[in-house]
Amino acid sequence: MLRSIDTLTAQGIAYVPFFPLGGFTPLQSDRLNDVARTLNATPMQVALAWLLQRSPNILLIPGTSSPAHLKENLAASELVLTEDVIDVLNNIGA
């Protein structure tokens, strides 16, 4: 998947992910939960931040069920992921 995103970026094609990080199962992974804990964030916030930092052609459409959930989603844009964290997230499910 990561190479495909790079190819799309090079061609100027937008990518809209459905179930980032592979859906609900990886979102329940210990590695993602550990990363979220170290950042004082939720696993979904980390997943959204990963996508936002991954490539400029990724367009996110996160689900929002309440004003509180909207605030949680927006807070993901303020998370800064280090290269080490990005490497961990890139390898979930590998």
N, C-alpha and C positions, 0 to 999 in steps of 0.2 A: 504494500500500500504506500509506503513512504516514497519509493521511487516514482510511483504513479503520480503522487502529488507534485513532486519535483518536475516531472514532465509537463503536467498541466500548468504549473507556474511558468515554466519556460515558454509555453505557448500562449500565455495570457488567458487561460480558460479558468473560470471560477469552479470551485469545488464546494458542494454543500453536503457535509457528512451527515449520515443518519446513524444514530447510536454511536457517538464517538468512543474511541477506545474499544470497539467491538461489541457494544451492547451492555446489558446489565451484568453479565457474568464477570468481565474484567473489572467493572466498577465495584464489584464486591471483593476484589482481590486484596490480599494482605499488603502487597507492594503499594498499590494506590492509596489504601487506607493509611499506611505508614507515612507516605509523602504528605497526604492531607494533614495528618496530625502534626508533622514537623512545621508545616506552613500555617497552622491554626486555621484551616479551611476545611470545607466539605470535599468529599471525593468529586462531586460534580463540578465544583468551582475549579478544582485542579484540572479536570478534563477540559473544561471550557478555556482555561488559561493556556493549557497545552496547545489547543487548537488555534487560539488567537496568536500565539507566538510561533507556531509551526510554519506558517506561510501566509503571505498577504492575499492570496487568492482564495483562502478558505472563508466561506460565508456561514455564519452560525445562525441557527434558528432554534434557540433553546425553548423548551416548553416552560410556560409560566402559569401557575395555578392561583397565585395570590400576590398581593403587593409585597409581602415578605419574601416570597420566592423570587420576585422580580429584583428586589434589592440584593438578594443572595447571588443571583446570576450576574448582575452588574458589578458586584464586588470582585468577581473573577477577573475582570479586566485590569484590576490593580495588582494582582499577583504577579510577581516576577519569578520565573523559574530559572534556576541555574542550569548550566550544561549537564551537570551530574543528574539533576532531577529529570531533565528532558530525556537523557539517555535511559533512565529507569522506565519512564513512561513509554518511550519508543519501543521498549523490549517487553512490554506486557503482552502476554500471549505468545511470545516467541519461544 
